[in-house]
Amino acid sequence: VFQEMRKQECHFVNGTEKVRYVERYIYNRMEDVRFDSDVGRYEGFTPAGEKWAQDWNSDPEILEQRKAAVDTYCRHNYQVSTPFLVERR
């Protein structure tokens, strides 16, 4: 049995004042490659992950989309889900 997973995470500090977007590619419980908006590029943790990171970091369009995910994915979803998650007590 093989497991392949892609996780997208949004970390919020003080609402949307400081937002961090992290995207992880995991294969069989081992993280191959990660994009962290605080770092601004992909980092590889396995030989395959290093190759993918090098390829994706050399494509300005991919990097621009991932950096924009802080606004298009994280902040957008925060605004949509805030009434259900934060303000609900």
Secondary structure by P-SEA (a helix, b strand, c coil): ccccbbbbbbbbcccccbbbbbbbbbccccccbbbbccccbbbbccaaaaaaaaaaaacaaaaaaaaacccccaaaaaaaccccccccc
